[in-house]
């Protein structure tokens, strides 16, 4: 806990790092301000209807969910589903936190639709060095509060690892992006705007 606190304290410090003799000091970076700038660029790119063109699943022998649905080796699923992403109608925080934009989405899979949601967290490596993925997020189902019985299709999407943590990588092409899985099963998803 102490190490985490010290890390984040250091990330938001606004003093310039003293330069060694004969070098130029690196200007201070305000993590919050730079996160907001990054999110302002990233949000418009994220919005729209996206085809999950290629979903790369890495076989994990200890992952019972994969075994249960018959994934026995590394697998690529083609045109798995369509994900409609829009800004959240009701933000998670009040006032709205510009560093962490909220999204509501709907996944359309095998003739059924399920509500999902996520919010972005700027990747520190990208904020400070302009390298690596732009942000991370947790994609989760967003059903209304109450009792419900999961359907086979939504359990399948969960079992392959779609309900999980991802890094998002975009390029100059506004019609493509890549999500890199961080935990369970999905290694990467190549998305194509429809």
Secondary structure, DSSP 8 states (H G I E B T S, - for coil): -HHHHHHHHHHH--S-----TTS-------HHHHHHHHHHHHHHHH-EEEEEEEEEE---TT-HHHHHTT--S-EEEES--EEEEEE-SS-SSSS--TTS-EEEEEEEETTEEEEEEEE-EE-HHHHHHS-S-SEEEE-EE---SS-----HHHHHHHHTT-SSEEEEEE-S-TTEEEEEESSSSEEEEEEEE-
